[in-house]
Amino acid sequence: SSTGNTTVAGNLTVANEIISINSSGISMNGKNLVKREANGAIHIGENSLITNEVNGRQQLYSQDGTGAPIPIDVTNGSKLLINGRDVEQSINNVGALSSALTGLPTVPTDSPLACGLGTGTHGGNYAFSGGCASRVNEKLAFNAAASFVPGQDYQGVGNAFSARAGFVFKLGKVDKKTNKKEEISSLQSRIKKLNQIKNKNSKQIKELTALLNQQAKLISKLEIKNTNFQTVNKNLISRLERLEKFASNNFANLYESLAKK
């Protein structure tokens, strides 16, 4: 045992060369545990996780045994935090917040003001939203909305809230029929009126048909009466002719009888 400082000139080998310590770093069984390059880069492990300060920034990257770059994968339940904020969670929150906002109105269609509630999800994270849109006049509309994510671990400050606001301008001539709903409503109203007219005409047609039937019956009765009248008249004429013939014969006989006297 020894006390105080120990200085070793050159390399230090421990435990039958299993561990070697020198000015470049520490190795075990010939494989680097920690190594410092001449440019100041520090390699951790055989397939190295490397960090280096360059121009006032601390770089962090990884290489395999051949020096080719490889991904850094944070696994086994560990989270990558930046200023206490979970990076993966933050990315999913952005997607959820944006999705929730898309379900809200931007321009009211058939009323001066329209409001709504929405929800969205991304990567298993959920967000809720609410907002309104107002039509200032025929060419200008205003909308505002906000969304939020319920409390999470490692959420950080400002990562649970999103908002938007905007104006919508219409350029050019404004069609008085602002949307298809108005056109459909107008067509439905016209169809309703036509149906009412149709029903009214159907009723009138039925009444006219009934009157025509009554008229036809009356005409038929009149025709029958006219036929009977013609028959009676014919009979009367026939009787009158016989009477005239009879009267003529009697008058001639009477005249002959007077003439003989």
C-alpha positions in Angstrom: 0.0 0.0 0.0 1.1 3.6 -0.5 -0.2 7.0 0.4 0.0 10.3 -1.4 0.3 10.8 -5.2 1.8 8.1 -7.5 3.3 9.1 -10.8 3.8 6.6 -13.6 5.9 7.5 -16.6 4.7 5.7 -19.7 1.9 3.1 -19.7 0.4 1.3 -16.7 -0.7 -2.3 -17.1 -2.7 -4.0 -14.4 -3.7 -7.6 -13.8 -1.5 -9.4 -16.4 -2.2 -6.8 -19.1 -6.0 -7.2 -18.8 -6.3 -3.5 -18.1 -4.0 -0.9 -19.7 -3.9 2.8 -18.9 -1.9 5.3 -20.9 -2.1 8.9 -22.1 -4.7 8.0 -24.8 -7.2 6.3 -22.4 -8.1 3.0 -20.8 -8.4 -0.4 -22.6 -9.3 -3.9 -21.4 -8.1 -7.0 -23.2 -6.9 -4.7 -26.1 -10.3 -3.1 -26.5 -10.9 0.5 -25.8 -13.0 1.5 -22.8 -12.2 5.2 -23.0 -10.0 6.9 -25.5 -9.1 10.5 -26.2 -8.1 11.4 -29.8 -5.6 14.2 -30.6 -8.4 16.4 -31.7 -10.0 16.2 -28.2 -12.7 13.7 -29.2 -13.5 11.2 -26.4 -14.5 7.7 -27.5 -16.5 5.5 -25.0 -16.5 1.8 -25.7 -15.2 -0.3 -28.6 -18.0 0.7 -30.9 -17.7 4.2 -29.8 -20.1 6.8 -28.4 -18.1 9.9 -29.2 -18.3 13.4 -27.7 -16.2 16.4 -28.7 -16.3 20.1 -28.0 -16.1 22.1 -31.2 -16.5 25.8 -31.6 -18.2 26.1 -28.2 -20.6 23.3 -28.9 -20.5 19.7 -27.5 -21.0 17.2 -30.3 -22.3 13.7 -29.7 -22.3 10.9 -32.3 -21.6 7.2 -32.6 -19.4 5.0 -34.8 -19.0 1.3 -35.3 -15.7 -0.6 -35.2 -14.8 0.5 -38.8 -15.4 4.1 -38.1 -18.8 4.3 -40.0 -21.5 6.4 -38.3 -24.3 4.5 -36.6 -27.6 5.5 -35.0 -27.8 6.3 -31.3 -30.8 4.3 -29.9 -32.2 5.2 -26.5 -33.9 2.0 -25.4 -35.0 -0.2 -22.4 -37.5 2.4 -21.2 -35.0 5.3 -20.9 -36.2 8.7 -22.2 -34.1 11.3 -24.0 -34.7 14.6 -22.3 -33.8 18.1 -23.3 -34.2 20.6 -20.5 -36.3 18.1 -18.7 -38.6 17.6 -21.6 -39.2 14.1 -23.2 -38.2 14.5 -26.9 -40.3 11.6 -28.2 -43.3 12.7 -26.2 -42.9 16.3 -27.4 -43.0 15.1 -31.1 -46.2 13.1 -30.4 -47.8 16.0 -28.6 -47.2 18.3 -31.6 -49.1 15.8 -33.9 -51.9 15.4 -31.4 -52.3 19.2 -30.8 -52.3 19.9 -34.6 -54.9 17.1 -35.2 -57.2 18.4 -32.6 -57.1 21.9 -34.1 -58.1 20.6 -37.6 -61.5 19.6 -36.3 -62.5 23.2 -35.6 -64.3 25.7 -37.9 -62.3 28.3 -39.8 -65.2 30.0 -41.7 -68.9 30.0 -40.6 -71.1 28.8 -43.4 -74.7 29.8 -42.7 -74.5 31.8 -39.5 -72.5 34.8 -38.2 -70.7 32.7 -35.5 -69.7 29.1 -35.3 -67.9 27.3 -32.5 -66.7 23.7 -32.0 -64.9 21.2 -29.9 -62.4 18.7 -31.2 -59.9 16.0 -30.3 -56.8 14.4 -31.9 -54.2 11.7 -31.3 -50.7 10.9 -32.5 -48.3 8.3 -31.3 -50.6 7.3 -28.5 -50.9 10.9 -27.1 -54.3 12.7 -27.0 -55.2 16.4 -27.2 -58.4 18.3 -26.9 -59.4 21.6 -28.6 -62.0 24.4 -28.7 -62.5 27.4 -30.9 -64.8 29.8 -32.8 -65.0 31.4 -36.2 -66.9 34.6 -36.9 -68.0 36.1 -40.2 -67.3 39.8 -40.0 -68.9 40.5 -43.4 -69.3 38.8 -46.8 -65.6 39.0 -47.6 -63.9 38.8 -44.1 -63.9 36.1 -41.5 -61.9 35.6 -38.2 -61.2 32.4 -36.4 -59.3 31.5 -33.2 -58.7 28.2 -31.4 -56.6 26.4 -28.8 -55.7 22.8 -28.0 -54.0 21.2 -25.0 -52.6 17.9 -23.8 -53.5 16.6 -20.3 -50.7 16.4 -17.7 -47.7 14.1 -18.5 -44.4 13.1 -16.9 -41.4 15.1 -18.4 -43.8 17.3 -20.2 -41.8 20.5 -19.7 -43.0 24.0 -19.9 -45.1 25.1 -22.9 -45.3 21.6 -24.4 -48.9 21.0 -23.5 -50.6 23.9 -25.3 -51.1 25.1 -28.8 -53.1 28.0 -30.3 -54.0 29.6 -33.6 -55.7 32.6 -34.9 -56.3 34.0 -38.4 -58.3 36.0 -40.9 -59.9 34.7 -44.1 -60.3 37.1 -47.0 -62.4 36.5 -50.1 -61.2 38.1 -53.3 -63.2 39.0 -56.3 -67.0 39.0 -56.7 -68.9 37.3 -53.9 -71.6 34.9 -55.0 -74.8 35.7 -53.0 -75.4 32.0 -52.7 -72.6 31.5 -50.3 -72.8 27.7 -50.1 -74.5 24.6 -51.4 -76.7 24.4 -48.3 -78.5 27.6 -49.4 -79.0 26.2 -52.9 -80.3 22.9 -51.6 -82.7 24.8 -49.2 -83.9 27.0 -52.1 -84.5 23.9 -54.3 -86.3 22.1 -51.5 -88.6 25.1 -50.9 -89.4 25.3 -54.7 -90.1 21.6 -54.7 -92.4 22.0 -51.7 -94.3 24.8 -53.5 -94.6 22.7 -56.7 -96.0 19.8 -54.7 -98.5 22.0 -53.1 -99.6 23.3 -56.5 -99.7 19.7 -57.8 -101.9 18.6 -54.9 -104.2 21.6 -55.4 -104.4 20.9 -59.1 -105.1 17.2 -58.4 -108.0 18.3 -56.2 -109.3 20.6 -58.9 -109.0 17.9 -61.5 -111.0 15.5 -59.4 -113.7 18.2 -58.9 -113.7 18.9 -62.7 -113.9 15.2 -63.4 -116.9 14.8 -61.1 -118.6 17.8 -62.8 -117.9 16.3 -66.2 -119.4 13.0 -65.1 -122.5 14.8 -63.9 -122.7 16.7 -67.1 -122.3 13.5 -69.1 -125.2 12.0 -67.1 -127.4 15.0 -67.7 -126.6 15.0 -71.4 -127.4 11.3 -71.5 -130.7 12.0 -69.8 -131.4 14.9 -72.1 -130.6 12.7 -75.1 -133.1 10.0 -73.8 -135.7 12.7 -73.3 -135.1 14.2 -76.7 -135.5 10.7 -78.3 -138.7 10.2 -76.5 -139.9 13.7 -77.6 -139.0 12.9 -81.2 -141.0 9.7 -80.9 -144.0 11.4 -79.4 -143.8 14.2 -82.0 -143.6 11.6 -84.8 -146.6 9.9 -83.4 -148.5 13.2 -83.1 -147.6 14.1 -86.7 -148.8 10.7 -87.9 -152.1 11.2 -86.0 -152.5 14.7 -87.4 -152.0 13.4 -90.9 -154.6 10.8 -90.4 -157.0 13.4 -89.0 -156.4 15.6 -92.0 -157.0 12.8 -94.4 -160.1 11.8 -92.5 -161.4 15.4 -92.4 -160.7 15.8 -96.1 -162.6 12.7 -97.0 -165.5 13.7 -94.9 -165.6 17.2 -96.4 -165.6 15.8 -99.9 -168.5 13.4 -99.2 -170.4 16.2 -97.5 -169.8 18.4 -100.5 -171.1 15.7 -103.0 -174.1 15.1 -100.8 -175.1 18.8 -100.8 -174.5 19.0 -104.5 -177.0 16.3 -105.2 -179.7 18.0 -103.3 
